[in-house]
Amino acid sequence: MIDLIYSPEAWAALLTLTALEIVLGIDNVIFLSVLVSRIPEPQATRARRIGLALALVFRLILLSLLVWLTGLTAPVFTIAEQAFSWRDIILIVGGLFLIAKATHEIHAEVEARETEHKGSDVQKAFFWVIVQIVIVDLVFSVDSIITAIGMAEHIEIMVAAVLIAMAVMYISSGPVAHFVSEHPTTKMLALAFLVLIGVALVADGFQFHIPRGYIYFAILFSAAVELFNVLAKRNRSKTT
C-alpha cells in the first residue's frame, strides 16, 4: 500500500480510472435525474441519495468479488456461433430495460398527463423508483467494475477511483436533477440519451462495441445546445 503512494504508475492509473469511472457514471446520473423527477420533494432527494448509496455499495461489493467477476466474462452458451457470457446477458437485459423505461417516460411526457401525488401513491412511486434504481445500478456497476479490473492491477486503486467517482456523482446529481425537473425539454433530451445508452449496452452484450466517445460527445454537444436554448429563453423573458 505504501509503495503505491510513491508510484507514478499507480497515480497515473488512479487518475485514468477515476476519469473513466466518472464518465461511466454520467449514465447513472442521467437515469437518476429522470427517475426522481417523477416524484415530489422531499421523496425525490431521498430517492437520489438512496440510489447513489446503492451504486456505491454495489461497486464495493463487486470489487470484493474479483474472481467471480472475472468469471462473468467466460462464455455460458452459444447461439449461431455467437458466445454469450453472464456479463453479456446482464448488459442486454439492462439495455433493454433502459430502452423500455425511456420509451415509457417519453410517452408519458408527450401525453402530458398531470398526476396528483397523494398518500399511498407517493409511497408506491417512491418504492418503484428505488426498485428501478437498484436494477440499473447493478447493470452499470457490473460494466464499470469489469472495466476497472481491466485497467488497474491493484484493488486499492480501484476502490479509490470508485470512491472519488461516486463523490463527484453525489455532488453533481443534485444540480443535474434540479435542472432536468425545471426544464421539460432537457428531460426529453435526457430520455433520448437513455435510449442511446440502452442501445449501446445491448450492442455491447452482442459484442458489437460502440465507442463511448461518440456517445458522450453527442451527449455533451446536445447538452451544450440545450443550455444555450435555456439561457436564450431566460434572457427573452427578462426583456419582455
Beta strands, then each sheet from edge to edge (+ up, - down):
strand 1: 75-79
strand 2: 82-85
sheet 1: 1+ 2-
end
